[in-house]
């Protein structure tokens, strides 16, 4: 590059200089336009503290009087005493150079939460429940809908609507559900006051039912309840408000029955929750296969494959936070998670 510059200074054109030196004109132009790096400083800045001053400042900051004080508090205290040690930013630089800039306040330490992993290979094994708000007749008035779901069949085993949320009401719902549908192995819920109440815990303990809880602020740990609440509130028939508690109860009873017996669930091979819950899905799946086989024989050109559509397939298991494949092969439900 020096030879190229000498040619240019001697009056040679840039094109000729590039041809003689093999340096592209664009490269030479960029080098000319690029500012030169600043010359290194031979001497440190005049305002910089020397080693002795920095050591003295560190000793003051680490003294028993100021060890728990921030630099700005030390700075102000020393000024009131007629002492100027250094600027606040310099105090921070001294502490940073000595790896002493940390958060001095006590921070909350949250324990690690175990991910709940639940698997059901049939109805009646794992129930999940939650509470959602239903808008009442006036602004600020809400009713509480307690909803319990069998995660394998998606069957609504219990839907109760009350004017308030409480543990005893949840216990009452569970006693009714267990009396009709049987006692499950696991009951999963989030960490609401009713879900973690003593009355619910005592009932489940007496019945030897394992309790599982979602991690704090992790809605995905209770997906079946959350998904059903969206199905409920996005339904065209869901009203803006309920006129009374009786209206809310009547609506929820009707909606529950229609959902259980008429809703063809995509997660159940387009069977209804009632078909899966009461063991009718296998026979219906056989009938559907016969219908498709007859249609395929009559019009083979309309079918691209001989296989049953995947959307009609029934899953062997349902889960919350799917465990490893080796554990899914076990007949009994996998129960591992965060217990209340």
N, C-alpha and C positions, 0 to 999 in steps of 0.2 A: 504494500500500500504506500510505503514511503517513496518508491520509485515513481508510482503514478502521480503522487503529489508534486514531485520534483519536475516531472514533464509538464504538468499543468502550469507551474510557476514559470517555467522556461518558455511558455507561449504555445505549447502543443495543444491541439484541440482535444476535447474529451474523447471524441470518437477514436482519434489516432492513439491517444494514451491508453485507451482500453484495449485496442488491438495489439499494442506493443507489450503491455503487461499482463494481458489475459484477465483483467478485472472488469467485471461488467459495469457499465455506466450507472445503472441503478444502484449497485452496491456502493460505488463511490459517492453518489449523490446522497444516499441515506447516511453514510458516515459523515459527510459534510454537514448535513442538517441536524444530526444528533449532537446534543451538547456534550462537551467533554466532562468526565466525572470530576467532582471537586477535588482539589489537591488535598492530600491528607494533612491533618493538623499536626504540627510538630510539638505543640505544647497543649496541655489540658486547658479547658476554659478557666478564665480568671475567677469565676464565681463558684467553682467547684470546691467542696470541702476536701481537705486532705485526709489522709488515713487516720491520723490522730483525732481529728474532729469527728469523723464518722464513728470511730470507736467510742468516743465520749458520748455522742448522741445515742448510740445503741445502748450504752450502759444506763443512760437516763430513762430511755423507753422501757427497759427491762427491770428497772428498779422496783422495789416492793411497793413504792407509792404509785407508780404509773403502769405496772404490768397489766392491769385489767382496764386501762383507759385507752380510748381511741386517740390517734395522733392529734385530731382537732381539739380534744379536751386537754391534752398535754400542752399543746401550743397556747391555748387560752390561759391555762393555769400559770404557766411560766411567764407569760406577758404580764399578768397581774402581779407577779413577784419582781417585775423589772428585769426579767431574763429573756433574751432572744437566743434560742438554740439554733434553729434553722426554720425554713418554711415547712408547711404541712406536707406539701408534695415531696420534699426532700426526706421528711420522716418516713413517708411511705416507701420511698426508694431504698432507704437504709433497711427498713424491715423486709422489703421484698428481696433484696440482695442476700438477706440472711434467712430466707424461707420462713418468715414470721407473719406474713399477711394471710390471716385466716379469719373465718367467721367466729367471733368470740361469744356470740349469744348461744344459749342452749337451744338446740334444734330438736324438733319432735322426731322420734325414731319409730317408724311404723314397722311392725313385724311382718315378715314375708308370709303371704297367704298361700296355702296350698290350693292348686287348681282342682275344683271338684270334677271328678270323672265318674259318671254313672252310666250304666248300660242296662237296658231292659230287653230281654229276648221274648217277652210275652206280656199279655195284659196283667194288671194287678201287681206288678213288681215295683215300679217306681212311679210315684205321684209327685207332681210339682204344683205349687199353688202360689197365688199372689192376690193383691187387692188393687182394684182400679176405681177411680172416682167417676161417678155418674152425675151430670149436672141436674140440680134440682129446679124447683119452680121459680126461684129468684136468684139474682146474682149473689155469689158467695155461699149458696146452699148446695151441698153435695151429698150424695149417698155413696156408701162403700159397697162394692160388689166383690165378694169373696169367691174366687174361682179356682177349682182344683181339677187338674188334667192328668189323665194316664198318658205318660209320654210315649208308650208303645202304640196305642190305638188312637191317640189324640181325643179320646172320649172324655167329655165333660162329666166327671163323676159327681161333681158338686158345684152348684151356683147358688149362693145366698146373698141377699141384698139387705143391708142394715143402715141405720141412720148414723152409725159411728163405727170406728175401728177399735177392736179390743181383743185381748187374748181369750177371754171366756167365750166370746162369740165364735172365734176361730175354732176353739175346742169343741163347741157344740156342733159346728159344721162337720168336723172330722169324725165325731162319734156317729153322726148320721151316715156319712159316706162309707165308713168302715163297716157299719152294720149292713149296708146294702151291697156293696161291691167287694167286701173282704178287706183284710188288713194287709197293706203292702209291706215290702221289705224296707223301702226307703221313702222318706218324704223330703222333698227338696223345696227350698224357698230362699228369698233374699234375706236381708238382715233388718227388716222392719220391726217395729216394736211388737206387733202381734206375732210375727214369725219367731221371734226370740223370747216370747213371754214365758213366764214360769208355768202358766196353766197348760200351754201347748207342749212344753218340754216334759212336764210331768206325765201327761197323757201318753205321749209317744214312748217315754221310758217304761211306763207300766205295760204297754202293749209290745215292748221289745222291737220297736220300729226305729231304724237308724235315721238320725237327722243329718241333713246336708244343707249347707248354706252357700250362697254366692259370695264371691269376694266383694269387698266394699267397692261400690261405684263401678261394678262390671256387669252391665245389663245382659251381656252375652252369656253369662252363666245361668240365666233363666230364660232360654230362648222360646220355649213353648208357650209360656204365659204371655211374654211380650208380644209374640206373633199373633196370639189369639186376641189380645186386646186391640191390636191394629185391625184385625178382621172384623171385630165387633164395631169399632168406632168409625170405620170407613164404609160400613154397609149402608146402602141407600135408605134402609128403613130406620137407621139409628136417628132418634130425634135430637133437636137442638137442646131441648130441656124436657125433663119428666115432670108432670103435673103434681105428682105425689109419690110417696114411698110405695104405695100399692101399685101405681102405674109402672114404676121401675121394676118391681118384682114380677108383675105380669109380663112385661116385655122380655125380661131376662129368661123367664121360664119358657116362653114361646121360642125365643131365639136359640136357647140351648137345645130344645127338642129338634128344631129344624136343622141345626148344625150337626147334631149327633146322627140324625137319620136321613138327611137329604143332601148334605154337603159332600161332594166327591173330592176328597183331599188328594192333592198332587203327591204328597209325601207318603200316601198309602196305596199307590197304584190306582188312583181314582176310585177307590172304595170309600164308603162312608165310615166314620169312626165306629158306628154301631156294628157294622159288618165285621170289622177287625176285632172289636172288643168281645163280641159274642161268638167268634169263630166261624162266621159265615163267608169270609172272604175267599177261602180256598175253593169252595164249591162254585162261587160266582166267577172266580178266575177261570175255572175249567169251562164254564158255560161261555164266557167271553172268547176263549180260545176256539171253541167249536164254531161260534158265529164267524170269527175271522177266517177260520179254515174254509168254511163254506163260501164265504165271499171271495177268498183267494182262488178257490177252484172255479168259481163262476167267471171271474174276471182277473186272471193272473197278470194281465198287462197293467193293472192298476196298483200292483204291489211290487216294490223293489226288492223285497227280501221275504224269506219264509219265517223269519223270527217274529215273535210277539213284540210289539213296540215297547221300548224301555219304560215309557210313561205308565205302563200297566203292571210293571214289576213290583212285587211286594218285598220290602226289605226284611232281612232276618232279625235285625235288632234296631233299636233306637237308643240314642245316647245324648248325654250332655258332656261336651268336651271329650271327643272320641279317644279312648285309650289305644294302645298298640294292638295290631291285628292278632297277635297271639292270645291276648286276653279276650278278644271278641269271640274266639272259638269255644270258650267255656260256656256251658249251659246256664249256670247260675249268673245273676247279674253282678257285674263288677261294681263295687262300691268303694270309692276312695276319694276323699275330698276334705273339705273344711267343715268340721262338726261344731255344732253349737253347744 
